[in-house]
């Protein structure tokens, strides 16, 4: 998580701790979208490609488009990081449109798997890149690298899922069923969303606490901070 102690207060951006404290609502917005997807996936009996495409579309709209645009607006004068997150928002917007189109026209396991792979690879690399570029300037970079790395890992895991896998199974007490690509893929995405939701929520709460402590202590760096 982000720690003000890691911040270079002489950075040319003015105060990187001020930027981090202004940024606190962004991870919470992204966490809310991820948590909603994780809950729907966990409690739904339908793990079809149609459901996968729909919840994926909701996720990229909330965590990607809204989170990217909102995050860029909260980064103040850090134009380099802003470009990364606006790029991530654009990629997520295209992915949301594609998810809706596939849900209507071709809700198939390969469509779902390859769409998630394309989005997670591009979006993850953009967020990872934002963290790497900003790692010496802003404490938020650590969280960006972690989330970006997890998102790239999602692409790698999805590539390992066979696009046309189907097998029957039987368990104890005569329980039987069929495991398919869509069941595996939707479950994996739900697990990713749950991990991201927890990590981002902790990050947002941590930044909010640091902001409140800075304001209560009369920290001069809080004067004139970005409105929150």
N, C-alpha and C positions, 0 to 999 in steps of 0.2 A: 504494500500500500504506500501511498505518498507520504513522505515525512519532511516537514519544513527544514529539519536539520541538514538535509541533503542539498538544500538550495543555495545557489550562489547569489547572495543578495546584491552583488555588484553587477549582475548581468545587464546587458544593454537593453533588455526588454523592460527595464524599470525594476519591477519586483516580481520574481517568478513565484514567490509565495503568495502574492496578491492574486496572480492569475490562477493558481491552484485553488485558492479559497473561493474565488468567483466561480470556479468550474464545478463546485460540489453538486449542483442539481443534475448535471449531465449523466453521471454514472447511475443515479437513481432512476432517471427516465429510462435508460437502457435496461437497467435491472428489472423494472416493472414489466417491460415488453417481454423480456426473456422468461420471467417468472410466470407470466400468463401462458406462454407457449408450453412451458414445462408442466404446468398444472393440467392443461387441456390434454396433452400427450399422455400424462400419467393416468388420468382418470377416464380417458376415452377407451371404449372397447374396439373402436374402429381405428385400425392402424393402416388404412389403405393409402395408396398414393394420392388420392384426392384430398384426404385429410392432411397428409404431409405437405402437399403443395399449398393448401390454404393456411396452415399454421406457419409455414415458412414465409409466405407472403406477409402475414401479420408481423412476424418477427423482423423482417428486413425493413418494413415500413417504420416500425416503432424504434427498434434499436439502431437501424442503419440510417434511414432517411432523417427521421426526427432527431435521433441522437447525434448524427453527423452535423446537421445544420445548426442545431442548438449548441453543440459543442464548439463549432467554429465561431459562433457569435460570442461565446464566452471566453475566447482565447485572447481577447484584446489585440495587442500589436504583434502577436506571434504569427506573422503572415505565412511562414513556412508550414507550421502545424495546421493552420487554417486550410491551406490548400490540400493537405493530405485528407482532412476530414470532409471537406466538400467533395473531393474525389470519391471517398468512401460512400457518401450520401448518394452521389450519382450512380455508382455501381449498384447500390442497394435499390435505388428507384427502378433501374432497368430490370433487376432481378425480381422485384415485386410485380412488374408488368408481365414478365415472362411466366411467373408462377400462376398468375390469373389466367393467362392465355393457355397454358398447359392444363390447368384445372378444368377449363371449358372444352378444349379441343383434344387433348391427349394426356389424360391423367394416368400415365403408365409409370412403372418403377424406374426404367431407364431415364425418362424425362426428369423425374424427381431427383434421382441420384446425381445425374450430370449437372443439373442446375445448381444444386447445393455445392457440388465440387467447384464449379466455376465461380460462384459468389464467394465461397469461403476462401478460396485461393487468392482472388483479387482483393477482397475486403481485408483479409488477414494480413496480406503483404503491405497494404497501405497503412494499416494501423501499426504494424510492426515497424515499418519504415519511419512513421512519425515518431515512434518512441526512440529508435536508434539515432535519428537526426537530432532530437531534442534532449538526449540523455544527459548532456553536460550543462543544459540550460534550465531545465524545469523538472521538478520532482514527479510530475505526472507521467513522465516518460516510462517509468518502471511499470506502471499499470498498463500503459498502452502496449508495451512490448509483451507483457504477459497475455493480455486478451488477444492481441494479434497472433501470438504464437499458438494459443489454443485454437484459434479459428483456422490457421493453416493446418494444424494437426487434424482438425475435423475433415478437411479436404483429403488428407492422406488416408484417414480411416474409411471415408466413403468410397475412395478409389478401390479399397480392398473388398468392398461389398459386391458380390456378383450381381449384375443387373437383371438376371433372369433366374434367380435361385428359388427353388421350391423343394421342400422335403416334408414328409409326414413323420410325426413322432408320437410316441405313447409313453406315458409315465405311470406313476403309482396309482393304484385304485382305478385303473382303467381309463385314466384321463388321456385323451389323445387330441391331436390337432395338426395344423399345417404351418410350418415356418416359411415365410416368403421374404423376398427382397424388401418389399415395402414395410413389413413388420419390423425387420431388423433396422432399416434405415430411419424410419420414423422414431423408433425407440432410441437409436443413437443420437438423433438430433435433439430429442427431448432431454437426454442426459447432458448433452453439451449446453443446452439452454439453462438447465438447472445449475450447472457449475458456473456459468457466466453470470447468472442472476445473483448467486451468493457472493461471488467475488466483487462484482460491481456495487452491490448493496453495501458491503463492508467498506469499500473504497469511498463511496459517497458519504456514508455516515462518519468515517474518519475525517474526511475533508471538512465536513460541516462542524465537527467538534473542534478542529484546529481553528477554523474561522471564528467560532464563538469565543474560544479562549483568547485569540488575538485581539478581538474587539473588547473583551472584558478587561484585558490587561492594559488597554490604551496603546497598543502597538502602533507607532506612527505609520508603519507600512500599510495599516488598514485604512488610513485616511485617504479618501478619494478613490477607494477601490471600485471595481465594476459593480454596478447595482445588482443585488441579488434578491 
